[in-house]
């Protein structure tokens, strides 16, 4: 069976994180949503997403296809039910579209189709779903636990380094080539997964649930509270609590990051701190691109949401519930605003537009350090984001 992960109108809710990727490329737990579906269905899913992302994230059609809501986090039971979905039927739960089985000629190049054309089947299987950006860290503990079981089932961990101190070592899994020295790992509250060629440096204090993905590292003396995920090719130091870093991003120095999500190619300057709790302990409101205003999150703890290629200088301070777009550069003293549009340059003293050509130059340099290339597809995506976000840059 050919499976396609489909973005619908809710694609805008996790912006700015979905400016540069389909919803299914969001990482929560250990794996991205697509990687989870690929493993549960033993396949390689393709995408239906926004037109400007489609050249990079392509669709692959067959004679018959099952389209799956890309914001739904899979589990074994749901994947089995979807795999048995009959042609012409759609699967829903509580009016949430889950999947539909279509012929090739019924698939359009966008995510809009009329479910009334199909025979609807309801399911009572529970599942988790990424609706808003804060769901990424809110659901991260449960997803680390389920991904840990998925990745380690029937496998044996590489030997745990002798110099580390552990609690509940049976909940700790080291992939081949992972390293650690003179660190403390407490997996009593949740599993700890250390990916291939990842490194836990001396003095690191880690409490699960925690995932350190391949080729990533915790710096000397890092203090990490779960549930936290560090995506591939990233470096983290200082104090982190309930954070998700998608990959290829660094928070390598002292400073606090809590209840936050960083996209790819981000860099957090030394001694940067974010607030994740308001002084009056009130519910946190966060900028929403659908509403074009701040909405309630239902959370008391909510920190920083930062889009791809954004960076901040040393000693930057972020207020509770701050949203930063793609390719922004924040620096200077004081607290910048709680919503910083994409391609912004500045801080509390004021902002100007971060020119697209300058942004390209920096992105190319940053990516080259990880042997990646800013190709024409990437440039086209960033160019579109620059245009889409122009209305928010009223400096």
Secondary structure, DSSP 4 states (H G I P E B T S, - for coil): -EEEEE--GGGGTTTTTTSSS-GGG-B-SSSBHHHHHHHHHTS--EEE--GGGTTTS-----SEEEEEETTEEP-HHHHHHHHTPPTTEEEEETTEEEEEEEEGGG--SSS---GGGSEEEE-----EE--STTHHHHTHHHHHHHHHHHHHTT--PPPPPTTSEEESGGGEEE-TT-EE-S-EEE-SSS-EEE-TT-EE-TT-EEESSEEE-TT-EEPTT-EEESSEEEEES-EE-SEEEEEEEEES-EE-SSSEEEEEEEEES-EE-TT-EE--B-TT-PPPEEEETTTTEEEE-S-SB--EEE-TT-EE-TT-EE-SSEEE-SS-EE-SSSBPPSEE-TTEEEETTEEEE--HHHHHHHHHHHHHTTT----HHHHHHHHHHHHHTGGG---
